[in-house]
């Protein structure tokens, strides 16, 4: 069988690419390492799949060149994503917090079903349990060696699409295959690291975090580049929760960041107002409306929570304000790729045509999705990039 293209990876980008190619009357072969397509889609959002975000913009992405996305997001918009799932799967998006869209059914499998149905209807071939191992170029064709059900297969194609993702979640088949092939064919790769990942704490404060394990606080987490207002979650080994996952994409080893534990009130004003009425309450009592008793008690490690406000010195008041609004965190590291939502870094955007995602140096070689140096925030942005990149590539196959 002569295919218009071979697509490596049956995740979000690969499925969209194959589906769009089919709608254009093209015939592709989709290779997937797992025994089913869309494995990462199925576990996303706790099985609910936050499939896009209504507020998508360039500011929601980490990249050496975020403006690369201008073309992709002009050719495939959030509205295109919404219309695609509505038209081909009768899926209506339901907006939760911060522009996040989920299927109204809250079932990620409904998203995957849209693609499997389309691929079947347009006659695309899917090989499951098939792992791509190597690629060489012979003349104007690419020869792909793959292992299918334990047997080696040699496949030839003029157009080869890498939608094989990045390094997170190895148990779902994650690998650096796309990055290795990119380097083999002379493409630059921006250094990679886990992103949207929990952060670990060691040293003198480690026990304090562990004692608060399971507690959440709505906070503003920030550094000199970015800030996020969402929940943080204390764990036995450090910090997690949406705000921490977000800041992790901007954090680098050795750096600090800060947590405003009370982002919608000013502790200085609260102290001042309490002094006006006599200052008989303690700092702990002043904080009780805003935090759980467990958290207030734990802050006694850093604050004079049993001291009456009338007795506070200026230095005490300054310490309280610094601790509450500028709690300093210096992570020891992160929880690695197995706990990361995505990978930061990847194939340099300067190596790819922004309209087609074809390698500028290698005609017929395409890279999309997570393998490219485009990393979205938490909240559906990475899916929007995956759908857009799959669409772009399909138009050129």
C-alpha positions in Angstrom: 0.0 0.0 0.0 1.4 3.4 -1.0 0.4 6.0 1.6 0.5 9.8 1.2 2.2 9.9 4.6 3.1 7.9 7.7 2.3 9.4 11.0 4.2 8.3 14.1 2.1 8.7 17.2 -1.6 8.3 17.9 -1.9 11.1 20.5 -3.7 14.5 20.0 -1.5 15.8 17.2 -1.2 12.5 15.3 -5.0 11.8 15.5 -5.9 15.3 14.3 -3.4 15.0 11.5 -4.7 11.7 10.4 -8.3 12.8 10.6 -7.7 16.0 8.7 -5.8 14.2 6.0 -8.7 11.8 5.6 -11.1 14.7 5.3 -8.9 16.0 2.5 -9.1 12.6 0.7 -5.6 11.5 1.6 -4.5 8.1 2.8 -2.2 7.8 5.8 -0.8 5.1 8.0 -0.9 5.9 11.7 1.6 4.1 14.0 0.9 3.8 17.7 3.1 2.2 20.3 0.2 1.4 22.7 -2.7 -1.0 22.2 -5.1 1.9 21.7 -4.8 5.5 20.4 -5.2 8.6 22.5 -3.8 7.1 25.8 -2.7 10.5 27.1 -6.0 12.1 26.1 -7.9 9.5 28.0 -6.1 10.3 31.3 -6.1 14.1 30.9 -8.1 16.2 33.3 -8.8 13.2 35.5 -10.5 11.5 32.5 -12.5 14.5 31.6 -10.2 16.1 29.0 -9.8 19.9 29.0 -9.7 20.0 25.2 -9.1 23.8 24.7 -9.2 27.1 26.3 -11.3 30.1 25.2 -8.6 32.6 26.3 -5.8 31.0 24.2 -3.1 33.6 23.3 0.7 33.6 22.7 1.1 34.7 26.4 0.0 31.2 27.4 3.0 29.4 26.0 6.6 29.0 26.9 9.0 28.9 24.0 12.2 30.5 22.7 10.0 31.9 20.0 6.3 32.1 21.0 5.5 34.3 18.0 5.9 31.2 15.9 2.4 30.3 17.0 0.8 33.3 15.2 0.5 31.4 12.0 -0.8 28.2 13.6 -3.4 30.0 15.6 -4.6 32.1 12.7 -5.1 29.0 10.6 -6.6 26.8 13.4 -8.4 28.8 16.0 -10.1 27.9 19.3 -13.4 28.3 17.4 -12.2 25.7 14.8 -11.5 23.3 17.7 -15.0 23.8 19.1 -16.7 23.5 15.7 -14.7 20.4 14.9 -15.8 18.4 18.0 -19.3 19.7 17.7 -19.6 18.8 14.0 -17.9 15.4 14.1 -18.8 14.2 17.6 -21.8 16.3 18.7 -19.6 17.4 21.6 -20.5 20.6 23.3 -17.9 22.3 25.4 -18.7 23.3 28.9 -16.5 26.2 30.3 -15.2 25.6 33.8 -12.7 28.0 35.5 -10.3 30.3 33.6 -11.7 29.6 30.1 -11.1 25.8 30.3 -13.5 23.8 28.0 -14.5 20.2 28.8 -16.9 18.0 27.0 -20.3 18.4 28.6 -20.3 14.6 29.1 -17.0 15.0 31.1 -15.7 12.0 29.3 -12.3 12.1 27.6 -13.2 8.9 25.7 -15.8 11.0 23.7 -12.9 13.1 22.3 -11.0 10.0 21.3 -14.1 8.5 19.7 -14.4 11.5 17.4 -11.0 10.5 15.8 -11.4 6.8 15.7 -14.8 7.2 14.0 -13.4 9.7 11.4 -10.3 7.5 10.7 -12.6 4.5 10.1 -14.9 6.4 7.9 -12.2 7.9 5.8 -10.3 4.6 5.4 -7.1 5.4 7.3 -4.9 2.6 8.5 -3.9 2.3 12.2 -1.2 0.0 13.4 -1.3 -0.5 17.1 1.4 -2.1 19.2 3.9 -0.7 16.7 7.1 1.1 17.8 9.1 3.2 15.4 12.8 2.5 15.8 14.9 4.3 13.2 14.7 6.4 10.0 17.1 6.7 7.1 16.7 8.7 3.9 17.1 6.9 0.5 16.9 9.3 -2.4 13.6 11.3 -2.0 12.0 8.7 0.3 12.3 7.9 4.0 12.7 4.3 5.2 11.2 3.7 8.6 12.0 0.6 10.6 9.3 -0.3 13.1 8.5 -3.2 15.3 4.9 -4.4 15.0 3.8 -7.2 17.4 7.4 -8.2 17.8 8.2 -8.3 14.1 10.4 -5.8 12.2 8.8 -3.9 9.4 10.4 -1.7 6.8 8.1 1.1 5.5 8.8 3.7 2.8 7.2 7.1 2.4 7.9 10.5 0.9 6.3 12.2 3.9 6.9 11.3 7.5 5.2 13.0 10.4 6.5 12.9 14.0 3.7 13.3 16.4 5.2 11.0 19.0 5.1 13.5 21.9 7.8 14.2 24.5 9.3 12.5 27.6 6.5 12.7 30.2 4.7 9.6 31.4 6.9 6.8 30.2 4.3 4.2 31.1 2.2 5.6 28.2 5.1 5.1 25.8 6.8 8.5 26.0 10.2 8.7 24.5 12.7 11.0 22.9 12.4 9.4 19.5 11.3 12.6 17.7 14.1 14.5 19.3 16.7 11.9 18.3 15.5 11.9 14.7 15.5 15.7 14.6 19.1 15.7 15.7 20.0 13.0 13.3 18.7 15.1 10.4 20.5 18.2 11.6 17.8 20.1 13.4 18.5 22.1 16.5 16.8 21.1 19.8 16.2 23.5 22.7 17.2 21.8 26.0 14.3 19.9 27.5 13.0 19.5 31.1 9.8 18.5 32.8 7.1 21.2 32.9 3.7 21.5 34.6 5.3 19.4 37.3 5.2 19.3 41.2 8.3 20.7 43.0 10.2 19.1 45.8 11.5 20.7 49.0 14.4 19.5 51.1 16.4 21.0 54.0 15.2 22.7 57.2 11.7 23.5 55.9 11.0 20.0 54.5 9.2 18.8 57.7 6.9 21.9 57.7 5.7 21.1 54.2 5.2 17.4 55.0 3.1 18.3 58.2 0.7 20.3 55.9 0.4 17.5 53.4 -3.1 17.4 51.9 -3.9 21.1 52.7 -4.6 23.6 49.9 -4.5 27.4 49.9 -5.7 29.7 47.1 -2.6 31.8 46.5 -0.7 34.0 44.1 2.6 32.2 43.1 5.1 34.5 41.4 8.6 35.3 40.4 10.1 38.3 38.5 8.7 37.0 35.2 5.2 35.7 35.8 2.4 35.1 38.4 -0.5 32.7 38.8 -3.5 32.8 41.1 -4.8 29.3 41.8 -4.6 26.7 44.5 -1.4 25.3 45.9 -1.3 21.9 47.5 1.2 20.9 50.2 2.6 17.4 49.9 4.9 15.1 51.9 7.7 16.0 49.5 6.9 19.7 48.7 4.3 21.5 46.6 1.8 20.7 43.9 -1.5 22.1 42.8 -2.4 24.2 39.7 -0.4 27.3 40.7 2.7 25.3 41.4 2.4 23.3 38.1 2.1 26.6 36.3 5.1 28.3 37.9 7.2 25.1 37.3 7.3 25.9 33.6 9.2 29.1 34.4 11.3 27.8 37.3 14.9 26.8 36.8 17.1 24.9 39.3 18.6 27.1 41.9 16.0 29.8 41.6 13.5 31.1 44.2 9.9 32.1 43.7 7.3 33.5 46.1 3.8 32.7 47.4 1.3 35.4 48.4 -0.8 33.3 50.8 -3.4 36.0 51.0 -3.7 37.5 47.5 -7.0 39.3 47.9 -6.3 41.1 51.3 -3.5 43.2 52.7 -2.3 41.9 56.1 -0.9 45.3 56.9 -4.4 46.8 56.5 -5.9 44.1 58.6 -3.4 44.8 61.4 -4.0 48.5 61.1 -7.8 48.1 61.4 -7.4 45.8 64.3 -5.2 48.3 66.2 -8.0 50.9 65.7 -10.4 48.8 67.7 -8.0 48.0 70.4 -5.8 45.2 69.0 -7.0 42.6 71.5 -6.9 39.7 69.0 -3.8 37.7 68.4 -2.2 37.3 65.0 -3.5 33.7 64.9 -7.1 35.0 65.5 -6.7 37.6 62.8 -5.7 34.9 60.3 -8.4 32.4 61.2 -11.1 33.7 58.8 -8.6 33.2 55.9 -6.9 29.9 56.7 -7.7 26.5 58.3 -6.7 26.0 61.9 -4.0 23.6 60.7 -2.4 26.2 58.5 -2.7 29.0 61.1 -1.0 26.8 63.7 1.7 25.8 61.3 2.5 29.4 60.5 3.6 29.6 64.2 6.9 28.3 62.9 7.4 31.6 61.1 5.1 34.1 62.9 4.3 35.2 66.5 0.7 34.0 66.1 0.1 34.1 69.9 1.1 37.8 70.2 -1.7 40.3 70.6 -1.8 42.8 67.8 -1.7 45.8 70.2 1.8 44.5 71.3 3.2 44.1 67.7 6.4 46.0 67.0 7.1 47.5 63.6 9.6 44.6 62.9 6.9 42.1 63.9 4.4 43.7 61.5 7.0 43.7 58.7 7.9 40.0 59.3 4.2 39.1 59.1 3.6 41.0 55.9 6.8 39.4 54.3 5.7 35.9 55.4 2.1 36.2 54.3 2.6 38.1 51.1 6.1 37.1 50.0 6.7 33.6 51.4 10.0 32.5 49.8 10.3 29.1 48.3 13.5 27.5 46.9 12.7 24.1 45.5 15.3 21.4 45.5 14.0 20.0 42.2 11.0 18.6 40.5 9.2 15.2 40.5 10.5 14.4 37.0 8.9 13.3 33.7 6.7 10.6 35.2 4.8 13.3 37.2 5.0 16.1 34.6 2.1 17.0 32.4 4.3 18.1 29.5 7.9 18.6 28.4 9.5 22.0 28.1 11.9 22.7 25.2 12.1 20.5 22.1 12.7 21.0 18.4 13.6 24.6 17.7 10.8 26.5 15.9 13.4 28.1 13.7 13.9 24.7 12.0 10.3 24.5 10.9 8.0 26.2 8.3 5.4 27.9 10.5 2.6 27.2 7.9 3.3 23.5 7.5 5.7 22.4 10.3 7.9 20.8 7.6 11.6 20.8 8.3 13.3 23.5 6.4 16.3 21.3 5.8 14.5 18.0 5.1 11.6 18.0 2.6 8.9 15.6 3.7 9.8 15.5 7.4 7.3 17.1 9.7 7.2 17.6 13.5 4.2 18.6 15.6 2.8 18.6 19.1 4.9 18.3 22.3 8.1 17.5 20.5 8.3 21.1 19.3 9.6 23.9 21.5 6.0 25.0 22.3 4.8 24.4 25.9 1.4 25.6 27.0 0.1 26.5 30.4 -2.2 24.2 32.3 -5.8 24.5 31.2 -6.2 23.1 27.6 -3.6 25.2 25.9 -1.3 22.2 25.0 -4.3 20.5 23.4 -5.0 23.6 21.3 -1.5 23.5 20.0 -1.7 19.8 19.3 -4.9 20.2 17.3 -3.5 23.2 15.4 -0.2 21.5 14.6 -2.0 18.3 13.4 -4.2 20.4 11.2 -1.3 22.4 9.7 0.7 19.3 8.8 -2.3 17.5 7.2 -2.8 20.4 4.8 0.6 19.8 3.3 0.6 16.0 3.0 
